Amino acid sequence: MTLDLQSIVDGIVSEAATAQDRGKVADYIPSLGCIDPAQFGIAIVTPDGSVHTGGDAAVPFSIQSVSKVFALTLALGKVGGDLWQRVGVEPSGSAFNSVVQLEAEKGIPRNPFINAGAIVVSDVVLGSGESRDAIGDILRFVRFVSGDGSVFIDSAVANSEADTGFRNVALANYMRAFGNMAHRVDDALKVYFHQCAIAMSCRQLAMAGRYLMMDGINPDTGRAVVTPVRARRILSLMLTCGHYDGSGEFAFRVGIPGKSGVGGGILAVVPGKASIAVWSPGLNARGNSKLGSEALERLAAATNWNVFTA
């Protein structure tokens, strides 16, 4: 059966437009607190290069923790499987910025998608260079996989993150005390805050996820970004850990690997079938886009896109 994806997208956008409960924007980061919660966008890219968009799909937004997918890809390219000595692969069951588990687990974060794990990943991406070099590496990589040189870092958001990121500072220092930070805390955090401040539209973000849709291959070049095994492992982490303590519910309701961010974006990937980005700034109680999560649930039902379906 041939899917009429544009009709499905249009229907999802129409439903989102009438939603009364749109969640709550992440106002603890001042630059995100002023975003209009009425906005909603969606973009779907398929292996044949078709792009289907709807709503505010061309509006750039702060991808926040969605950036952790791209930083993880770079870190694995630098140190390979050695990364898993410093960060785990298990769901946390705790809030994305929780300090609690670090003490019991001796400074080893549960996974690379909670804040503590992503800060370790930033420390790895730093390598032997300066923070500005690592920030540049991440931005160039995202531009490369999206095929779009206009992707940018919103300096106002980065500064806002730094001004209010006291818990992230605590997480980094706590891990430093356990010997799980190789660089100065300030340098790793600078990388982390700037990667979270990357601004992209739904269309750009869906394009950036294509290498995970295509088993590690960048369809623009036909060359591998990561190995097939590594691409599958990233997707596995997205499914089990990509929505923090709401990951189980997202897997249960949607059944697609996804990574959310408190800017309201979600990158979701159906292996071999689609790279999808949704955005709506209002968050649910778990810190994930409320309308974005609901839109992906509707999309999965309409397309039968589910990693548990043959």
Disulfide bonds with the S-S distance in Angstrom:
none
